[in-house]
Amino acid sequence: MPALLSLLALAAAAAAAPWRALVVGGNGRVGGSTVRWLLKRARDESRPLHVVVGGRSRANFERLLARLGIAPSDGCISFVMCDLEDPASLDAALAGADVCVHTAGPFQSVERPTCLEAAVRNRVAYCDVCDNTALAQAGRTAFDEPAMAAQVPAVLACGIWPGVSALMVSSAALQLPPGEPIDAELSFFTAGTGNAGNAIVAATFHLLAEPAYCMRDGVATELPPWTEKRRVTFGAGVGERSIYLLDNPDVFTLSNSKQLAGRIRTISSRFGTAPQVWNELFGVVALAPHSLLLNRKFIRIVVLIYISGSAVCNRSRSESL
């Protein structure tokens, strides 16, 4: 969110200028949280803000309003139909926007950053929570120069994972002597679904079709996902947990960071969940053909099984406590 705040500051050229933020995928879990944060920040700073939620379902937008406790008559939020595959739809949604926040995942199996392209075309500041290394890399390669030429601030992969984890490594690197090589390991753990939405859980399964980008002794390499199991201690409250290689755009971002100037010697990212049976499930699913892992209909079925099973495990644990 710090990157988003910076974009908003850049987008509002005059101190009294109202903000207009388009949140693509704003009906979802991550998008809804973004909408809530934007509105809260605007209230805290007494800044006028209108949030436009871009999505495919007005019914889901109405449910979002109910979750946020916002009346349609409040005037601080509205809905626009938005199709990421339709340039005209994106242009219409971006009309009058100061910033575009793209949260509509999953980003796996997406070949072209259409929302970023539209934002640059319409000269609208942009950020996203893309967790697909290939897509983030494609966006940087294709639109870095056009964005700078159009003076459009654009920040890619700036969620929690990826995003904040890269900032944590960068901050830690500042504590080291200048020029000292950096060896970093990004370790993530969440129990069950971690209260994530379906799209986030689906993205995790889709990532099983993606090689894990790593740096080993200064050499970039791609390793099979959900391999190289490690046991890592996450503190007294969580204890020691099993984690496995899983691709994370922050590894690529940090490895190619101008700020770190080639100092990254070794870095990789791992993820794990609990109970351990779910880690085993991920390992089995990872054996499926890549075409199947990138099939959204198939993954939706897997996600429903996983979320239902997690709910049963949670109830059983609550009853045992």
SERO-4910 file (N, C-alpha, C, O; in steps of 0.05 Angstrom, whole numbers):
BEGIN
 pado doro    nc1    nc2    nc3   cac1   cac2   cac3    cc1    cc2    cc3    oc1    oc2    oc3
  Met    A     16    -24      0      0      0      0     17     26      0      7     46    -10
  Pro    A     42     26     10     58     50      8     61     59    -21     60     83    -27
  Ala    A     65     40    -39     68     47    -67     42     60    -78     43     79    -93
  Leu    A     20     49    -70     -6     60    -78    -10     88    -68    -19    105    -83
  Leu    A     -2     93    -43     -4    120    -32     13    140    -48      5    162    -53
  Ser    A     37    131    -56     55    148    -72     42    154    -99     44    177   -108
  Leu    A     30    134   -111     17    138   -137     -6    158   -134     -9    175   -152
  Leu    A    -21    156   -113    -43    175   -109    -33    203   -106    -44    222   -116
  Ala    A    -11    206    -91      1    232    -87     11    244   -113      8    268   -118
  Leu    A     22    227   -130     32    236   -156      8    243   -175      9    261   -191
  Ala    A    -13    226   -172    -36    230   -190    -51    256   -184    -61    268   -203
  Ala    A    -52    263   -159    -66    288   -152    -47    312   -154    -33    318   -135
  Ala    A    -47    325   -176    -28    346   -181    -32    370   -163    -12    382   -154
  Ala    A    -56    376   -158    -62    399   -140    -71    389   -113    -84    368   -111
  Ala    A    -64    404    -92    -70    395    -65    -99    391    -61   -107    373    -46
  Ala    A   -116    407    -73   -145    405    -69   -159    388    -90   -183    385    -89
  Ala    A   -144    377   -109   -156    362   -131   -168    336   -120   -156    322   -104
  Pro    A   -193    330   -128   -205    305   -119   -192    281   -132   -182    283   -155
  Trp    A   -191    259   -118   -180    235   -129   -202    218   -141   -224    218   -131
  Arg    A   -196    204   -162   -214    184   -174   -198    159   -179   -180    159   -196
  Ala    A   -204    138   -164   -188    113   -165   -205     91   -177   -227     85   -167
  Leu    A   -195     78   -198   -208     55   -209   -195     30   -198   -170     26   -200
  Val    A   -210     13   -185   -200    -13   -174   -212    -35   -191   -235    -43   -188
  Val    A   -195    -46   -208   -204    -68   -226   -203    -94   -209   -183   -101   -197
  Gly    A   -226   -107   -209   -228   -131   -191   -235   -123   -163   -231   -138   -144
  Gly    A   -247    -99   -160   -253    -89   -133   -274   -105   -118   -278   -100    -94
  Asn    A   -289   -122   -131   -309   -139   -118   -297   -162   -103   -310   -174    -86
  Gly    A   -272   -169   -109   -259   -192    -97   -248   -187    -69   -251   -165    -58
  Arg    A   -234   -207    -58   -223   -204    -31   -201   -183    -29   -202   -165    -12
  Val    A   -181   -185    -47   -160   -165    -47   -170   -138    -56   -163   -117    -45
  Gly    A   -186   -137    -77   -197   -113    -87   -215    -99    -67   -213    -74    -64
  Gly    A   -232   -114    -53   -249   -103    -33   -233    -90    -10   -240    -69      0
  Ser    A   -211   -104     -2   -194    -92     19   -181    -67      9   -177    -48     25
  Thr    A   -174    -66    -17   -162    -41    -28   -182    -18    -27   -175      4    -20
  Val    A   -207    -24    -35   -228     -4    -34   -232      6     -6   -233     31     -2
  Arg    A   -233    -12     13   -237     -4     41   -214     14     50   -218     35     63
  Trp    A   -189      7     44   -166     23     52   -166     50     39   -160     70     52
  Leu    A   -172     52     13   -172     77      0   -193     96     12   -187    120     17
  Leu    A   -217     86     18   -237    103     29   -230    112     58   -234    135     65
  Lys    A   -218     94     73   -209    101    100   -187    122     99   -188    141    114
  Arg    A   -168    118     81   -146    137     79   -156    165     71   -147    185     82
  Ala    A   -175    165     53   -186    191     44   -201    205     68   -199    229     71
  Arg    A   -216    189     83   -229    201    107   -209    212    127   -212    234    137
  Asp    A   -189    196    132   -169    204    152   -154    229    144   -147    245    161
  Glu    A   -150    233    118   -136    256    109   -154    279     98   -145    299     88
  Ser    A   -181    274    102   -201    294     93   -197    301     64   -198    325     57
  Arg    A   -192    281     48   -189    285     19   -213    274      4   -221    252     10
  Pro    A   -224    289    -15   -246    279    -31   -236    256    -49   -216    258    -63
  Leu    A   -250    234    -48   -243    211    -64   -268    197    -74   -287    193    -59
  His    A   -267    189    -99   -288    173   -110   -275    147   -121   -257    149   -138
  Val    A   -285    124   -111   -274     99   -120   -293     86   -140   -317     84   -135
  Val    A   -282     78   -163   -297     64   -183   -288     35   -183   -265     29   -187
  Val    A   -307     17   -178   -301    -11   -178   -306    -23   -206   -329    -22   -216
  Gly    A   -285    -33   -218   -288    -45   -245   -290    -75   -242   -273    -88   -230
  Gly    A   -312    -86   -254   -316   -115   -252   -336   -124   -272   -344   -110   -290
  Arg    A   -344   -150   -270   -362   -162   -289   -390   -167   -277   -407   -176   -292
  Ser    A   -393   -161   -252   -419   -168   -239   -428   -145   -221   -415   -139   -200
  Arg    A   -451   -133   -228   -462   -112   -211   -472   -125   -185   -472   -112   -164
  Ala    A   -482   -150   -186   -492   -163   -162   -469   -166   -142   -474   -163   -118
  Asn    A   -445   -173   -151   -422   -175   -133   -415   -148   -121   -407   -146    -98
  Phe    A   -418   -127   -137   -413   -100   -127   -433    -93   -104   -425    -81    -84
  Glu    A   -457   -100   -108   -477    -95    -87   -471   -110    -61   -475   -100    -39
  Arg    A   -460   -135    -65   -452   -150    -41   -427   -136    -28   -425   -137     -3
  Leu    A   -410   -125    -44   -387   -110    -33   -396    -87    -17   -386    -82      5
  Leu    A   -416    -72    -27   -426    -49    -11   -437    -58     16   -433    -45     36
  Ala    A   -451    -81     16   -462    -92     41   -440    -99     60   -441    -93     84
  Arg    A   -418   -111     50   -395   -119     67   -382    -94     79   -374    -95    102
  Leu    A   -380    -73     63   -366    -49     72   -385    -31     88   -376    -11    100
  Gly    A   -411    -37     88   -430    -20    102   -434      7     89   -438     27    103
  Ile    A   -433      7     63   -436     33     48   -463     33     33   -470     13     20
  Ala    A   -477     55     36   -502     58     22   -497     68     -6   -479     85    -10
  Pro    A   -511     57    -27   -507     66    -54   -509     97    -57   -497    108    -76
  Ser    A   -525    109    -40   -529    138    -42   -506    155    -30   -507    179    -32
  Asp    A   -486    141    -18   -464    156     -6   -448    173    -26   -438    194    -19
  Gly    A   -447    163    -51   -434    179    -71   -404    176    -72   -391    189    -89
  Cys    A   -392    160    -55   -363    157    -54   -353    133    -71   -329    129    -74
  Ile    A   -372    118    -82   -365     93    -96   -385     87   -117   -409     92   -114
  Ser    A   -375     76   -140   -393     69   -162   -382     45   -176   -360     36   -170
  Phe    A   -397     34   -195   -390     10   -209   -389     15   -239   -405     30   -249
  Val    A   -370      2   -252   -368      3   -281   -362    -25   -292   -344    -39   -281
  Met    A   -376    -34   -312   -369    -59   -325   -342    -58   -337   -335    -38   -350
  Cys    A   -326    -79   -333   -298    -78   -342   -289   -105   -351   -292   -125   -336
  Asp    A   -279   -107   -375   -270   -133   -387   -240   -129   -394   -234   -113   -412
  Leu    A   -223   -144   -382   -194   -142   -386   -186   -150   -415   -164   -143   -424
  Glu    A   -204   -164   -429   -197   -172   -456   -209   -153   -477   -206   -157   -501
  Asp    A   -222   -132   -468   -235   -113   -486   -222    -85   -482   -229    -71   -462
  Pro    A   -205    -76   -500   -192    -50   -497   -211    -27   -494   -206     -8   -479
  Ala    A   -233    -28   -509   -253     -6   -508   -265     -5   -480   -271     17   -469
  Ser    A   -270    -28   -468   -282    -30   -441   -262    -18   -421   -271     -3   -403
  Leu    A   -237    -24   -424   -216    -13   -405   -214     17   -409   -211     31   -389
  Asp    A   -214     26   -433   -212     55   -438   -235     70   -425   -231     91   -413
  Ala    A   -259     59   -428   -283     71   -416   -281     72   -386   -288     92   -373
  Ala    A   -271     50   -374   -269     48   -345   -248     68   -334   -251     79   -312
  Leu    A   -227     72   -350   -205     90   -341   -211    119   -345   -196    136   -336
  Ala    A   -232    126   -360   -238    154   -365   -241    170   -340   -258    164   -323
  Gly    A   -225    190   -337   -226    208   -314   -212    198   -289   -212    212   -269
  Ala    A   -200    174   -290   -186    163   -267   -159    176   -263   -145    183   -282
  Asp    A   -151    179   -237   -124    188   -231   -105    165   -226    -81    167   -232
  Val    A   -116    143   -217    -99    119   -212   -116     94   -217   -140     94   -212
  Cys    A   -103     74   -227   -115     47   -231   -101     27   -214    -77     24   -216
  Val    A   -117     12   -199   -106    -10   -182   -117    -36   -193   -141    -40   -191
  His    A   -100    -53   -204   -109    -78   -216   -105   -101   -197    -83   -109   -190
  Thr    A   -128   -111   -187   -127   -133   -167   -141   -158   -178   -145   -177   -163
  Ala    A   -149   -159   -203   -166   -180   -214   -149   -205   -222   -141   -208   -245
  Gly    A   -143   -221   -202   -129   -246   -208   -148   -269   -213   -172   -265   -214
  Pro    A   -138   -293   -218   -109   -299   -218    -95   -289   -243   -108   -286   -264
  Phe    A    -69   -283   -241    -54   -272   -263    -40   -294   -279    -28   -288   -300
  Gln    A    -40   -319   -269    -28   -340   -284    -43   -346   -310    -67   -342   -312
  Ser    A    -28   -354   -330    -38   -361   -357    -46   -336   -372    -57   -338   -394
  Val    A    -42   -312   -361    -47   -287   -375    -21   -280   -390      0   -278   -377
  Glu    A    -23   -275   -416      1   -271   -432      7   -241   -436     30   -234   -441
  Arg    A    -13   -224   -435     -9   -195   -441    -20   -178   -419    -43   -181   -411
  Pro    A     -5   -159   -409    -15   -141   -387    -33   -119   -399    -25    -96   -401
  Thr    A    -57   -127   -406    -76   -109   -420    -83    -85   -403    -87    -63   -413
  Cys    A    -86    -89   -377    -94    -67   -359    -72    -46   -357    -77    -22   -359
  Leu    A    -47    -55   -354    -24    -37   -354    -22    -22   -381    -18      2   -381
  Glu    A    -26    -36   -403    -25    -24   -429    -46     -2   -432    -40     20   -442
  Ala    A    -70     -7   -422    -92     12   -424    -86     37   -406    -91     59   -414
  Ala    A    -74     32   -382    -68     54   -364    -47     72   -377    -50     97   -375
  Val    A    -27     61   -389     -6     77   -402    -18     92   -425    -13    116   -429
  Arg    A    -35     78   -440    -48     91   -463    -65    115   -455    -67    135   -469
  Asn    A    -78    113   -432    -96    134   -422    -82    153   -402    -95    170   -391
  Arg    A    -56    149   -398    -40    166   -380    -51    166   -352    -55    187   -340
  Val    A    -57    142   -342    -67    139   -315    -47    124   -298    -37    103   -306
  Ala    A    -40    135   -275    -21    121   -257    -31     93   -250    -55     89   -248
  Tyr    A    -13     74   -247    -21     46   -246     -5     30   -226     19     35   -222
  Cys    A    -19     11   -213     -4     -9   -197    -21    -34   -197    -45    -34   -202
  Asp    A     -8    -57   -193    -22    -83   -192    -10   -101   -171     10    -95   -159
  Val    A    -24   -124   -167    -14   -143   -147     -7   -169   -162    -11   -191   -152
  Cys    A      3   -166   -186     10   -189   -203     30   -208   -189     50   -199   -178
  Asp    A     23   -234   -188     41   -253   -175     51   -273   -195     58   -296   -188
  Asn    A     53   -265   -220     63   -282   -242     89   -269   -252     88   -248   -265
  Thr    A    111   -282   -248    137   -270   -255    138   -264   -285    147   -243   -293
  Ala    A    129   -283   -302    131   -279   -331    114   -255   -340    123   -240   -357
  Leu    A     90   -252   -328     73   -230   -336     85   -203   -326     84   -183   -341
  Ala    A     95   -202   -302    107   -178   -291    132   -170   -308    136   -147   -314
  Gln    A    148   -190   -315    171   -185   -332    163   -175   -359    176   -157   -370
  Ala    A    142   -187   -371    132   -178   -397    123   -149   -395    127   -133   -414
  Gly    A    109   -142   -373    100   -115   -370    122    -95   -368    121    -73   -381
  Arg    A    143   -101   -353    166    -83   -351    180    -80   -378    188    -58   -386
  Thr    A    183   -102   -392    198   -102   -418    183    -85   -438    195    -69   -453
  Ala    A    156    -89   -440    141    -77   -461    133    -48   -455    130    -32   -473
  Phe    A    130    -41   -429    118    -15   -423    135      3   -405    125     24   -397
  Asp    A    159     -5   -399    176     13   -383    181     39   -398    177     60   -387
  Glu    A    191     37   -422    197     61   -438    172     77   -445    172    102   -442
  Pro    A    150     64   -455    126     79   -460    114     93   -436    105    116   -438
  Ala    A    116     80   -413    106     93   -388    122    117   -381    111    138   -373
  Met    A    149    115   -383    166    138   -377    161    161   -397    161    184   -389
  Ala    A    158    154   -422    153    174   -443    127    189   -438    125    213   -443
  Ala    A    107    174   -428     81    186   -422     79    197   -394     58    208   -386
  Gln    A    101    195   -379    102    204   -351     80    192   -334     66    205   -319
  Val    A     77    166   -337     57    151   -323     71    134   -301     86    115   -308
  Pro    A     67    139   -276     79    122   -255     66     94   -256     41     92   -258
  Ala    A     82     74   -256     72     46   -257     88     28   -239    112     26   -242
  Val    A     75     16   -220     88     -2   -201     75    -30   -203     51    -33   -199
  Leu    A     91    -50   -210     80    -77   -214     86    -95   -191    106    -91   -176
  Ala    A     69   -114   -186     73   -135   -166     78   -122   -138     97   -128   -125
  Cys    A     59   -104   -130     63    -90   -105     42    -96    -84     31    -78    -71
  Gly    A     37   -122    -80     19   -130    -59     36   -137    -34     55   -123    -27
  Ile    A     28   -159    -21     43   -169      2     63   -189     -7     87   -186     -3
  Trp    A     53   -209    -21     71   -229    -34     61   -233    -62     42   -247    -66
  Pro    A     74   -221    -81     99   -204    -80     93   -175    -72     70   -166    -72
  Gly    A    114   -161    -65    112   -133    -59    126   -126    -34    150   -118    -34
  Val    A    113   -129    -11    124   -122     15    149   -139     21    168   -129     33
  Ser    A    149   -164     12    173   -181     18    198   -170      4    220   -172     14
  Ala    A    194   -158    -20    217   -145    -34    227   -121    -18    251   -116    -16
  Leu    A    208   -105     -8    215    -82      8    230    -90     34    249    -76     42
  Met    A    222   -112     46    236   -122     70    265   -130     64    283   -123     79
  Val    A    269   -144     41    297   -151     34    313   -126     28    336   -124     36
  Ser    A    301   -107     13    315    -82      7    323    -67     32    345    -56     34
  Ser    A    304    -66     51    310    -52     76    332    -66     92    350    -53    103
  Ala    A    331    -93     92    352   -108    106    379   -104     93    400   -102    106
  Ala    A    379   -102     66    404    -99     51    418    -72     58    443    -70     57
  Leu    A    402    -52     65    414    -26     72    430    -28     98    446    -10    104
  Gln    A    425    -48    114    439    -51    139    467    -65    135    483    -65    153
  Leu    A    471    -75    111    497    -89    105    517    -69     94    509    -48     84
  Pro    A    542    -75     97    563    -58     85    559    -56     55    552    -75     42
  Pro    A    563    -32     43    560    -28     14    576    -49     -2    600    -53      4
  Gly    A    563    -60    -22    577    -79    -39    578   -108    -29    585   -126    -44
  Glu    A    570   -113     -4    571   -140      7    549   -157     -7    526   -149    -10
  Pro    A    557   -182    -16    537   -199    -29    514   -206    -11    517   -207     14
  Ile    A    491   -210    -22    466   -215     -7    456   -243    -12    452   -251    -35
  Asp    A    452   -258      9    439   -284      8    413   -282     23    413   -276     46
  Ala    A    391   -286      9    364   -282     21    346   -306     15    347   -318     -6
  Glu    A    330   -312     35    310   -333     32    283   -321     41    280   -311     63
  Leu    A    263   -322     23    236   -313     29    220   -337     38    216   -355     22
  Ser    A    210   -336     62    195   -359     73    167   -350     81    164   -331     96
  Phe    A    147   -365     72    119   -357     77    104   -382     88    108   -404     79
  Phe    A     86   -376    107     69   -398    118     42   -386    124     39   -364    134
  Thr    A     21   -402    117     -6   -395    126    -21   -420    132    -18   -440    117
  Ala    A    -37   -420    152    -52   -444    160    -77   -445    143    -92   -426    141
  Gly    A    -82   -468    130   -106   -471    113   -106   -451     91    -86   -448     76
  Thr    A   -128   -437     88   -131   -417     66   -120   -390     75   -116   -372     59
  Gly    A   -115   -387    101   -106   -361    111   -127   -339    107   -121   -316    105
  Asn    A   -152   -348    106   -175   -330    101   -173   -316     74   -184   -295     71
  Ala    A   -159   -329     55   -157   -317     28   -182   -323     12   -196   -342     18
  Gly    A   -186   -308     -8   -208   -312    -27   -202   -334    -47   -179   -343    -48
  Asn    A   -222   -342    -62   -218   -364    -81   -197   -358   -102   -181   -375   -109
  Ala    A   -195   -332   -111   -176   -325   -132   -147   -329   -122   -130   -337   -137
  Ile    A   -142   -321    -96   -116   -324    -85   -108   -353    -82    -85   -361    -88
  Val    A   -127   -369    -72   -121   -398    -70   -117   -410    -97    -99   -427   -101
  Ala    A   -133   -402   -117   -129   -412   -144   -102   -405   -155    -89   -421   -168
  Ala    A    -93   -381   -150    -66   -372   -159    -44   -390   -148    -25   -396   -162
  Thr    A    -47   -399   -123    -27   -416   -111    -26   -443   -126     -4   -453   -131
  Phe    A    -49   -454   -133    -49   -479   -149    -38   -474   -177    -23   -491   -188
  His    A    -45   -451   -189    -35   -445   -216     -5   -443   -216      9   -451   -235
  Leu    A      6   -433   -194     36   -430   -192     50   -456   -193     74   -457   -198
  Leu    A     36   -478   -188     49   -504   -190     56   -512   -219     70   -531   -223
  Ala    A     46   -496   -238     53   -500   -266     77   -482   -274     87   -484   -296
  Glu    A     86   -465   -256    107   -446   -262    133   -454   -249    133   -462   -225
  Pro    A    155   -453   -263    181   -459   -250    187   -437   -230    179   -414   -233
  Ala    A    202   -445   -209    209   -426   -188    235   -412   -196    256   -425   -197
  Tyr    A    233   -386   -201    257   -370   -208    274   -367   -184    264   -358   -163
  Cys    A    300   -373   -186    319   -371   -163    346   -360   -173    351   -360   -197
  Met    A    361   -351   -154    389   -344   -159    407   -363   -143    403   -365   -118
  Arg    A    426   -375   -155    444   -393   -141    473   -385   -149    481   -387   -172
  Asp    A    488   -375   -129    515   -365   -133    516   -345   -156    535   -346   -173
  Gly    A    497   -327   -157    497   -306   -177    486   -313   -204    486   -297   -223
  Val    A    477   -338   -207    467   -347   -233    437   -352   -231    428   -367   -213
  Ala    A    422   -341   -249    393   -345   -249    386   -373   -259    398   -383   -278
  Thr    A    368   -386   -245    360   -413   -252    331   -417   -246    319   -402   -230
  Glu    A    318   -436   -259    290   -442   -255    288   -471   -245    299   -490   -258
  Leu    A    275   -475   -222    274   -501   -210    245   -511   -208    226   -494   -209
  Pro    A    240   -537   -207    213   -547   -206    198   -537   -181    210   -535   -159
  Pro    A    173   -529   -183    158   -519   -160    152   -542   -140    151   -565   -147
  Trp    A    148   -534   -116    141   -551    -93    162   -573    -89    155   -597    -85
  Thr    A    187   -565    -92    210   -583    -86    227   -570    -65    221   -549    -55
  Glu    A    250   -583    -59    269   -572    -40    256   -564    -13    258   -541     -5
  Lys    A    243   -583     -1    229   -578     24    249   -569     46    271   -580     48
  Arg    A    241   -550     62    257   -540     84    239   -538    109    215   -533    106
  Arg    A    251   -541    132    237   -536    157    247   -510    168    271   -506    173
  Val    A    228   -491    172    235   -464    181    219   -457    206    195   -464    207
  Thr    A    231   -445    225    217   -436    249    205   -408    245    220   -389    238
  Phe    A    179   -406    249    165   -380    245    158   -367    272    139   -351    273
  Gly    A    172   -373    293    167   -361    319    152   -378    337    142   -400    329
  Ala    A    149   -370    362    137   -386    383    108   -393    377     98   -415    384
  Gly    A     93   -374    366     65   -378    361     59   -398    339     38   -410    339
  Val    A     77   -401    320     72   -419    297     90   -443    298     82   -465    291
  Gly    A    115   -440    307    133   -462    309    147   -469    283    148   -452    264
  Glu    A    158   -493    281    172   -501    257    153   -513    237    136   -529    243
  Arg    A    156   -504    212    138   -513    191    153   -521    166    176   -512    161
  Ser    A    140   -537    149    152   -545    124    144   -525    102    121   -518    100
  Ile    A    163   -517     86    158   -499     64    172   -510     39    191   -525     41
  Tyr    A    162   -502     15    170   -513    -10    174   -491    -31    162   -470    -29
  Leu    A    192   -495    -50    197   -475    -71    171   -469    -86    156   -486    -94
  Leu    A    166   -443    -88    143   -433   -104    150   -406   -116    162   -389   -102
  Asp    A    144   -402   -141    153   -378   -155    141   -353   -142    118   -353   -133
  Asn    A    157   -332   -141    150   -306   -129    164   -284   -145    189   -284   -145
  Pro    A    149   -266   -158    162   -245   -174    182   -229   -159    200   -217   -171
  Asp    A    181   -228   -132    200   -212   -117    228   -223   -121    248   -208   -119
  Val    A    231   -249   -126    258   -260   -130    270   -248   -155    293   -240   -156
  Phe    A    254   -247   -177    263   -234   -202    268   -204   -198    288   -194   -207
  Thr    A    249   -191   -184    252   -162   -180    277   -155   -165    292   -137   -173
  Leu    A    282   -169   -143    306   -164   -127    332   -171   -142    352   -156   -141
  Ser    A    331   -192   -157    355   -201   -172    363   -181   -194    386   -179   -201
  Asn    A    343   -166   -203    348   -147   -225    345   -118   -215    343   -100   -232
  Ser    A    346   -114   -189    342    -87   -178    367    -70   -183    390    -78   -178
  Lys    A    363    -46   -193    385    -27   -197    395    -18   -170    419    -13   -167
  Gln    A    378    -16   -150    386     -7   -124    406    -26   -112    425    -17    -99
  Leu    A    402    -52   -116    420    -72   -104    444    -77   -122    462    -91   -114
  Ala    A    443    -68   -147    466    -68   -165    480    -95   -167    504    -97   -164
  Gly    A    465   -116   -171    477   -142   -175    488   -155   -150    503   -174   -152
  Arg    A    480   -146   -126    491   -157   -102    477   -183    -93    488   -198    -77
  Ile    A    454   -189   -105    440   -213    -98    455   -237   -108    459   -241   -132
  Arg    A    465   -254    -89    481   -277    -96    463   -302    -96    464   -318   -115
  Thr    A    447   -305    -76    429   -328    -73    402   -319    -62    401   -305    -42
  Ile    A    381   -327    -76    354   -320    -66    334   -339    -78    336   -347   -101
  Ser    A    314   -347    -62    292   -363    -70    268   -358    -52    271   -345    -31
  Ser    A    245   -368    -59    221   -363    -44    207   -390    -39    204   -406    -57
  Arg    A    197   -394    -14    183   -419     -7    158   -413      8    155   -392     21
  Phe    A    139   -431      5    113   -428     17    104   -455     29    111   -476     18
  Gly    A     89   -454     51     77   -478     62     52   -472     77     46   -449     83
  Thr    A     36   -493     82     11   -490     96      8   -511    117     26   -527    122
  Ala    A    -14   -512    130    -20   -532    151    -50   -537    150    -66   -520    143
  Pro    A    -58   -562    157    -41   -584    166    -24   -595    143    -29   -589    119
  Gln    A     -5   -612    150     14   -623    130      1   -637    107     12   -638     85
  Val    A    -23   -648    111    -37   -662     90    -41   -644     66    -41   -653     43
  Trp    A    -45   -618     71    -49   -599     48    -23   -595     33    -24   -591      8
  Asn    A     -1   -595     46     25   -594     32     28   -619     14     38   -617     -8
  Glu    A     19   -642     24     21   -666      8      2   -664    -16      9   -673    -38
  Leu    A    -21   -652    -12    -40   -648    -34    -27   -630    -56    -29   -636    -79
  Phe    A    -14   -609    -48     -1   -591    -67     20   -607    -83     23   -604   -107
  Gly    A     34   -625    -69     55   -641    -82     43   -659   -103     54   -663   -124
  Val    A     20   -671    -97      6   -688   -116     -4   -672   -140     -1   -680   -163
  Val    A    -17   -650   -134    -28   -633   -156     -6   -623   -174    -10   -621   -198
  Ala    A     18   -618   -163     41   -609   -179     49   -629   -200     62   -621   -219
  Leu    A     42   -654   -197     49   -675   -216     31   -674   -241     37   -687   -261
  Ala    A      9   -659   -239    -10   -658   -262      2   -644   -286     21   -627   -282
  Pro    A     -7   -649   -310      4   -635   -333      0   -604   -330    -20   -595   -319
  His    A     18   -589   -341     17   -560   -338     -9   -549   -351    -20   -530   -341
  Ser    A    -17   -561   -373    -41   -551   -386    -65   -554   -368    -84   -537   -369
  Leu    A    -65   -575   -351    -87   -579   -333    -85   -559   -309   -106   -548   -300
  Leu    A    -61   -554   -300    -57   -535   -277    -64   -507   -285    -71   -490   -268
  Leu    A    -62   -500   -311    -69   -474   -320    -98   -472   -330   -107   -451   -339
  Asn    A   -113   -494   -328   -141   -495   -336   -157   -484   -312   -159   -497   -291
  Arg    A   -170   -461   -316   -184   -448   -294   -208   -464   -284   -214   -463   -260
  Lys    A   -221   -478   -302   -244   -494   -293   -235   -517   -275   -248   -523   -254
  Phe    A   -213   -530   -282   -203   -552   -266   -194   -541   -238   -200   -553   -218
  Ile    A   -179   -519   -239   -169   -508   -214   -192   -499   -196   -190   -500   -171
  Arg    A   -214   -489   -208   -237   -481   -191   -247   -504   -175   -255   -501   -152
  Ile    A   -248   -528   -188   -257   -552   -174   -238   -559   -151   -246   -565   -129
  Val    A   -212   -557   -157   -191   -563   -136   -194   -544   -113   -192   -551    -90
  Val    A   -198   -518   -119   -201   -498    -99   -225   -503    -81   -223   -501    -56
  Leu    A   -247   -511    -93   -271   -517    -77   -266   -540    -58   -275   -539    -35
  Ile    A   -252   -560    -67   -245   -583    -50   -227   -574    -27   -231   -581     -4
  Tyr    A   -207   -558    -34   -188   -548    -14   -201   -531      7   -196   -534     31
  Ile    A   -217   -512     -2   -230   -493     17   -250   -509     34   -251   -504     58
  Ser    A   -265   -527     23   -284   -543     38   -269   -560     59   -277   -562     82
  Gly    A   -247   -572     51   -231   -588     69   -219   -572     91   -218   -581    114
  Ser    A   -210   -548     84   -198   -530    105   -219   -522    125   -214   -521    149
  Ala    A   -244   -517    116   -265   -510    134   -271   -533    153   -276   -528    177
  Val    A   -271   -558    143   -276   -581    160   -254   -583    181   -259   -588    205
  Cys    A   -229   -580    172   -206   -581    191   -208   -559    212   -202   -564    236
  Asn    A   -216   -535    204   -218   -513    223   -240   -519    244   -236   -514    268
  Arg    A   -263   -531    235   -284   -537    254   -275   -559    273   -281   -558    297
  Ser    A   -261   -579    262   -252   -601    279   -232   -591    300   -233   -600    324
  Arg    A   -215   -573    292   -195   -562    311   -209   -545    332   -201   -547    356
  Ser    A   -229   -530    324   -244   -513    344   -258   -530    364   -258   -524    388
  Glu    A   -270   -552    355   -285   -570    373   -266   -584    392   -272   -588    415
  Ser    A   -241   -591    382   -222   -605    399   -211   -586    421   -203   -594    442
  Leu    A   -210   -559    414   -201   -540    434   -221   -535    455   -216   -519    473
***
